[in-house]
């Protein structure tokens, strides 16, 4: 049998081992819950060339119009109007109507394409197309009968769409006419939008500086 004093080292060593386990568990929990680490949504956003409106709302109502203006993308459904940050895909509930019916934006991945054009839509045929300028950037307008869609020529992203019919059926992207390596790689949406806004601001300053007055 052990003497009374011989239990003390064993008890102390066990307490020390338990304390080490508790400290290790605490540090592990803090590392997993570290708010400075980027959330999964932000890491996955780099996989998206841009964000697009889903064709239907949460309740299954069809979209009839959409628009990208600055850093905001708005999706119009008969049951709701949904505004999002075009950079982060975050829903702006205060600027939306019936936000509970607003679906998550669709992530459109990058595409290795050097030339885009208006696609043919089954039942509507080939559209009329016109070169435009939107926010100081080259854009392409495609018109199929009662369907009117505008796209960014740089990456084929849908910028605006409207229709006289009940359903907006604009393709989320222009048709790729030629593939290959681009002179510059696609940028994440937040970078590309800031570049566009910067160019728009430069254009405004240039026009103001050259007014006759």
C-alpha positions, 0 to 999 in steps of 0.5 A: 500500500502507498503511504499517505504522502505518496498520493500527492505527486500522482494527484498533482500530475493528473491535475497538470495533465487535465489543465493542459488538456483544457488549455489546448481545447480552449486555444483550439476553439479560439483558433476555429472561431477566429473572426479574422479568418475569411469566411467561406463565402468570401473565399468562394466569391473569387470563383465567381466572375460576377453574380446574376439574378436567379430566374425565379424568387424563393416562392417560385415567381418568375423574374420580369426585369433586372438591372446593374447600377454601380455596385447594386444589382436589382432583381424584379419579381412580381412578388418582390424586388431584391437589391444586392451588393454586386460585389459581395452578393449580400442582400440589402434588405432595407432597399428590398421589397419582401426580402424574405422572397429574395433568393441568393444570387447565382455565381457565374464562373470565369470563362476563357473567352476573347470575343462575345456576341448576342446568342440565338434563343430557341423560339426567338431566333437571332437578335438585333445587336447594338454597341453601347456604352454603360458606366463608361464601359463598352456594352452590347445590347441584344433585342429579341422581339419583346426581349431587351438585354444589355451586356458587358462586352468585357466578360459577357455579363448581363447588365440589364434586361426587360421584357413586355412578356411575363418572364425575363429570359435574357441569358446570363451571359453573351455567347462566346465567339472565340476562346483563348488567353486574354491579355488580362485575367478576369478580376473578381467582381469587387475589383472589376466594379471599382475599376468601372466606377473609377473610369466613370468618375474620370470620364465625368471629371474630363467632361466637366473640365472641358465644358465651354463655361 
